[in-house]
Amino acid sequence: MVKTDQMSQSERKVMISVKEVSKRFCKELKANMYYGIKDVIRQSFGLAPHNGDLRPHEFWALNGVSFDLHEGEILAVIGANGSGKTTLMRLIAGIYSLDRGAIEINGIGKTTAIFALNAGMNPLFTGLENIYLKGAMFGLTKKELKEKLDFIIEFSELQEFLNSPVGNYSSGMKARLAYSVAIATDPDLFIIDEALAVGDSLFKAKCYEHLQEYVKQPNKAVIYVTNRIRKVMAVASRVIILDKGTLIYDNTDAADALEFYINNCLKGLSEELRETRLRRVQEFEM
Amino acid sequence: MVKAVADLWSGLRDYRFLIRQLVRVSIVGGYKKSFIGLAWMFILPLLAVLVWIVLNRAGVVAPGDTGIPYPAYVLLSTSIWGFFLEIYKSSSNVLANEGKLLIMKDFPKEVLLAEKTVVHLINFAIPLVLNICVLLLFGVRFGWASLLFPLSLLPLLLLGLAIGMIVAVLRIVAVDICTMIDEGMKLLMFVTPIVYAPKIEAGWLSGFIQWNPLTYLIGFSRELLSRGTFFEPAGYLACSLVAALFFLFALAFFRATAKRVLERLVNN
């Protein structure tokens, strides 16, 4: 019997199981502070923070999101601005705490997440110094960094600028440096949040190629977040779509995902308007 | 409680390379563009010290029996006070100032506290060496017990960090309380024997001074360095114990609340 792609997918080990995950945020500043004080008081008495229904000014940034991430997958998370993509990534990376649900992690030793590429870089320090700084932030020790230094320099293709201050780098160069350090941490789970948006096409192509090779190793998976849908075609082996905090799509067929996403974005528009918008998006993205 | 400290320690050990890098960035970063660079770390305290030498020459009246020349007394007192206040300032701002970084990276928040502490110790040690020279110039003679001076500052460090950790969390959600605490810390200097002697007769103030733990924590270190004797050892030990317990409490509070409170940091 010939194995289909779909079947081999389901046989693979589940690395992360996101179960009915919800996260609330507050829209109004003072209410946000007030709820914060209440939570701090509850927590100082050893109680859990408020986990009941939404209070005034609150909304679900994520609402009952569930999906599995398998070994060897490159999962693309797409959705419009404010659909909860980054929040979801921060929950998986352990930066935010869950309000409801669970995230089960199975055999992941190292997680590396890149949100803002510049985070933690110091503009007055040289590229080389920033490699050490950034690497240390990803949890590398001095010894590990020394071993990986050649790889980082080679991958970033920044040899000639290594001794210039990073403040003089273009945003694309900073992205290359940070991305190279992140990938050198050799994570089991690699989370990339819009981090490749600024790199030049050549570097991006190289990263995508590298990622596809990367996940062929045992016990590796990648999640990347984007709202540039063309990127999805390039690498993803699975796509999930978020819409206002809800997961509305989960499939391994990238082309089908794109069509679904665009149609969803345009729902509620008249037939005629939808046609023109669709054409415009296609002209822009394809 | 032992577990909490052990946890903290092993967490910091795993990230010791990061702590080193961050300390380097803080110390060297400020002077990166300067041609004389780290020399500023010596020049600035030297200038501050010159002020006191000039004051001494001018002959300032000594308020109360300070035991050593008044300018020397004030110089030493203010530097110990500064030791306490500066660690409070840097630790209490850690979440508000570095919160943006903390929601981008998943390293433990205590790493930044450790970095602030190390930077603080370096920033304190350099002027201290100069201050000691000036004290010698003023005729202060040190004894062997003076060598214990750095160790005697530990309770002050713990107390500053403890208040700092609590305020760091509150600074994100309870701005009004923090403004009050910040101002209170400044006023605290005037109700602590820093620019006057501990045995001053000043009505209600005398009573307050007597119950102010800083009277003992600062006074003990000051007298240890300047005269090699112990100021109110029982009061010092009691306050030290309270400071240590308060530190453990504040650490537990910080660890329990910092993560969630950071989600409410709006300016990211």
Interface residues (C-beta under 8 A of the other chain):
Chain A: F25 C26 L29 N32 M33 Y34 Y35 G36 I37 D39 V40 Q43 S44 G46 P49 R90 A93 G94 I95 Y96 S97 T111 A113 F115 A116 A119 G120 N122 L124 F125 Y132 L133 A136 M137 F138 G139 L140 T141 K142 L145 P165
Chain B: D14 Y15 F17 L18 R20 Q21 L22 V25 G29 K32 K33 K100 L101 L102 I103 M104 K105 D106 F107 V169 L170 I172 V173 A174 V175 F253 A256 T257 K259 R260 V261 E263 R264 V266
